[in-house]
Amino acid sequence: MSDRDRAADVRVVIVGGGGTGSALLHDLTQRGFACRLFERGELTSGTTGRHHGQLHSGARYAVGDVEIARECAQEVAILRRIAADSIEMNYGLFLALSDDDEAYAETFVAACQAAGIAVRRVAVDEALRYEPRINPRARLAYLVPDGTIDAYRLPLQFLASAAAEGALAHPFCEVTGIRTKQGMVTGVSVFDYTKRREKSWPADIVINAAGPWAGRVAQTAGVDLPVTPAAGTMVAVRRRLCNMVVSHLHPPGDGDIIVPQRGLSIIGSTQWETDDPDGVVTPEGDIEWLRVRADELLPGFSDEPFHAAWTAVRPLAGRSAGGGRALSRGFTVVPPGRCGPGGFYSVVGGKATTLRAMAQAVADRVCDDLDLAIAGRTHATPLRPHRDYFRRNIA
Ligand SMILES: Cc1cc2nc3c(=O)[nH]c(=O)nc-3n(C[C@H](O)[C@H](O)[C@H](O)COP(=O)(O)OP(=O)(O)OC[C@H]3O[C@@H](n4cnc5c(N)ncnc54)[C@H](O)[C@@H]3O)c2cc1C
């Protein structure tokens, strides 16, 4: 029996239909596993459908963590090949606005270079030719290969590709329990909101990709998962003021990135820790504070018609007390451990930019544990168009 034939007998359930779960459905299905995905709401209705939309070149993280920066740079190159439809490769400008920022520039450039990120200093006059609305009093400007992700299309491309290979995603189906026997996963209990009834689904492996809710899902399996949900607010105005991502050149903090998304400009974000990802309310004070920060990068931002303010919750890997900025933006794959049932995996942390790499790491781990030599191919397989996902469902 070949390893692919053996994989076909392994039933995998993925919990969570955000970017991570969607990429995982594609990867494992492509390796031959029999996969289903359950999402309690609409697909991408968690953090994935609400994030800032920056395709991170890695420059933002280079000083703090060169490995994460390198991973972002590699993923940008891969996503450009496999998911060009979901990406606007518009590049980014980092602007120094103060003495402190100027002093930071040398460290920033060295770290970007160490991570393999193509960073180039440009004269402020040149930067103003690219982006006429940036602050003309900027002291320094650096060009990096940032971009913009379409938050919905990218996961739908993964889902469409998985569906084409026979995998199904079930929206509005909440996993309410992990079923076990003799310490091994045997399936999940699912509440189907469309039919208003509970059902059970068999599984040999359950993968918890529930983002900021991953801690709760793990609890149902008796696993204490180290994850810190960290909320952040963003504000959009109804005008595209820049075509590039515009960032403040300083150590990553609050309100220091403006991302163009379709006809909008979005400033983000703030950040605070929360115990309840469902109970987060956008603080009124965040909105004005972010508009002021945006004016520093793009003067006049706050004069544009207000479009929306919203808050999303980051699933940060690890535990922290103190805002979450100190926690890594990397991701962790938590394999079956001593306290949880065999066959139960979790993946936490990461970014929308690195969701494909997260999925690959989980799938590699599953294959290792089952002694299956099936290499991942998602890095080299162009994804299907996002529209195919719905076309297949209708057919
Ligand atoms: C303010 C903010 C800005 C960000 N900006 C960027 C950015 O510009 N670029 C970038 O790369 N990253 C960004 N991120 C990070 C990025 O959004 C997240 O890392 C990513 O979206 C997480 O995806 P996920 O699939 O892991 O989680 P989610 O998208 O949250 O998916 C988890 C899903 O699980 C579902 N679920 C939960 N419990 C259950 C259950 N019991 N049964 C079934 N389903 C369940 C949820 O409904 C949810 O849809 C940002 C994050 C925040 C908070």
The ligand as a Tripos MOL2 file, in Angstrom:
@<TRIPOS>MOLECULE
LIG
   53    58     1     0     0
SMALL
NO_CHARGES

@<TRIPOS>ATOM
      1 C1         -6.0260   44.0740   14.0370 C.3       1 LIG1
      2 C2         -5.3670   43.0020   13.2200 C.ar      1 LIG1
      3 C3         -4.7080   43.3230   12.0450 C.ar      1 LIG1
      4 C4         -4.0610   42.3310   11.3210 C.ar      1 LIG1
      5 N1         -3.4330   42.6790   10.1620 N.ar      1 LIG1
      6 C5         -2.7770   41.7370    9.4700 C.ar      1 LIG1
      7 C6         -2.1380   42.1000    8.2460 C.ar      1 LIG1
      8 O1         -2.2130   43.2470    7.7950 O.2       1 LIG1
      9 N2         -1.4490   41.1440    7.5860 N.ar      1 LIG1
     10 C7         -1.3580   39.8590    8.0600 C.ar      1 LIG1
     11 O2         -0.6790   39.0540    7.4310 O.2       1 LIG1
     12 N3         -1.9770   39.4850    9.1940 N.ar      1 LIG1
     13 C8         -2.6920   40.3870    9.8990 C.ar      1 LIG1
     14 N4         -3.3420   40.0390   11.0530 N.ar      1 LIG1
     15 C9         -3.2540   38.6430   11.5070 C.3       1 LIG1
     16 C10        -4.2480   37.7620   10.7800 C.3       1 LIG1
     17 O3         -5.4710   38.4100   10.6390 O.3       1 LIG1
     18 C11        -4.4610   36.4670   11.5350 C.3       1 LIG1
     19 O4         -3.2290   35.8980   11.8830 O.3       1 LIG1
     20 C12        -5.2270   35.4610   10.6930 C.3       1 LIG1
     21 O5         -6.3500   36.0520   10.0950 O.3       1 LIG1
     22 C13        -5.6820   34.3110   11.5700 C.3       1 LIG1
     23 O6         -6.3620   33.3790   10.7470 O.3       1 LIG1
     24 P1         -6.8950   32.0530   11.3910 P.3       1 LIG1
     25 O7         -7.4990   31.2610   10.3040 O.co2     1 LIG1
     26 O8         -5.8060   31.4210   12.1740 O.co2     1 LIG1
     27 O9         -7.9930   32.5410   12.4460 O.3       1 LIG1
     28 P2         -9.5710   33.0170   12.1270 P.3       1 LIG1
     29 O10        -9.6060   33.7330   10.8610 O.co2     1 LIG1
     30 O11       -10.0220   33.6600   13.3400 O.co2     1 LIG1
     31 O12       -10.2330   31.6140   11.9000 O.3       1 LIG1
     32 C14       -10.6400   30.7980   12.9630 C.3       1 LIG1
     33 C15       -12.0730   30.3830   12.6860 C.3       1 LIG1
     34 O13       -12.4730   29.3870   13.6200 O.3       1 LIG1
     35 C16       -13.8540   29.5160   13.8040 C.3       1 LIG1
     36 N5        -14.2320   28.7920   15.0080 N.ar      1 LIG1
     37 C17       -13.9970   29.1400   16.2920 C.ar      1 LIG1
     38 N6        -14.4990   28.2000   17.1230 N.ar      1 LIG1
     39 C18       -15.0450   27.2440   16.3370 C.ar      1 LIG1
     40 C19       -15.7230   26.0180   16.6070 C.ar      1 LIG1
     41 N7        -15.9060   25.5870   17.8610 N.pl3     1 LIG1
     42 N8        -16.1920   25.2800   15.5580 N.ar      1 LIG1
     43 C20       -16.0180   25.6950   14.2660 C.ar      1 LIG1
     44 N9        -15.3820   26.8590   13.9690 N.ar      1 LIG1
     45 C21       -14.8890   27.6090   14.9930 C.ar      1 LIG1
     46 C22       -14.0650   31.0150   13.8650 C.3       1 LIG1
     47 O14       -15.3990   31.3880   13.5830 O.3       1 LIG1
     48 C23       -13.0640   31.5160   12.8330 C.3       1 LIG1
     49 O15       -13.6770   31.7590   11.5650 O.3       1 LIG1
     50 C24        -4.0440   41.0000   11.7800 C.ar      1 LIG1
     51 C25        -4.7330   40.6630   12.9420 C.ar      1 LIG1
     52 C26        -5.3950   41.6540   13.6560 C.ar      1 LIG1
     53 C27        -6.1430   41.2890   14.8890 C.3       1 LIG1
@<TRIPOS>BOND
     1     1     2 1
     2     2     3 ar
     3     2    52 ar
     4     3     4 ar
     5     4     5 ar
     6     4    50 ar
     7     5     6 ar
     8     6     7 ar
     9     6    13 1
    10     7     8 2
    11     7     9 ar
    12     9    10 ar
    13    10    11 2
    14    10    12 ar
    15    12    13 ar
    16    13    14 ar
    17    14    15 1
    18    14    50 ar
    19    15    16 1
    20    16    17 1
    21    16    18 1
    22    18    19 1
    23    18    20 1
    24    20    21 1
    25    20    22 1
    26    22    23 1
    27    23    24 1
    28    24    25 2
    29    24    26 1
    30    24    27 1
    31    27    28 1
    32    28    29 2
    33    28    30 1
    34    28    31 1
    35    31    32 1
    36    32    33 1
    37    33    34 1
    38    33    48 1
    39    34    35 1
    40    35    36 1
    41    35    46 1
    42    36    37 ar
    43    36    45 ar
    44    37    38 ar
    45    38    39 ar
    46    39    40 ar
    47    39    45 ar
    48    40    41 1
    49    40    42 ar
    50    42    43 ar
    51    43    44 ar
    52    44    45 ar
    53    46    47 1
    54    46    48 1
    55    48    49 1
    56    50    51 ar
    57    51    52 ar
    58    52    53 1
@<TRIPOS>SUBSTRUCTURE
     1 LIG1         1 GROUP 0 **** ****
